[in-house]
Amino acid sequence: MPFEEGKSGNPNGRPKSAKIFKDALLLAIKRADGDKEKIHKIADALVDKAMAGDVQAINAVADRLDGKPTQLIGGDDDAAPIVTRIENVIIDPSPKA
C-alpha cells in the first residue's frame, strides 16, 4: 500500500495502555509530595538486589549509569560477511552493423 501524502501511517497512534504504568509511577511520585525518601528506598532496593547478584537488577543499574549498549546491525561472527553489489549497466540500443 503506497504512502498517501497528508495521511498518517499510524492513524490510531500509540495505544493508551502503553502509558498506564508510567502514569501510575508519575502519580505515585507526585503523591510523595516532594518526599524523596520513597525514591531513595526504591533506588536502595534496586542496588541491594544488584549486590545480591540479581542479573536483572545489575542490568538495570548498568543501563542507568552507562546507558544501554548499542545493538549490532552487522552479520554473525560465524557466518561470512554480507556482501552487496550494485551494478549499473548501460546498453546502447542502437543496432550494431
Contacts in CASP RR format, 6 or more apart in sequence:
PFRMAT RR
TARGET T0000
AUTHOR 0000-0000-0000
METHOD contacts of the structure
MODEL  1
MPFEEGKSGNPNGRPKSAKIFKDALLLAIKRADGDKEKIHKIADALVDKA
MAGDVQAINAVADRLDGKPTQLIGGDDDAAPIVTRIENVIIDPSPKA
3 9 0 8 1.000
28 38 0 8 1.000
29 38 0 8 1.000
29 39 0 8 1.000
32 38 0 8 1.000
32 39 0 8 1.000
46 57 0 8 1.000
46 60 0 8 1.000
46 61 0 8 1.000
47 57 0 8 1.000
47 61 0 8 1.000
49 56 0 8 1.000
49 57 0 8 1.000
50 57 0 8 1.000
50 58 0 8 1.000
50 60 0 8 1.000
50 61 0 8 1.000
74 82 0 8 1.000
75 81 0 8 1.000
75 82 0 8 1.000
END
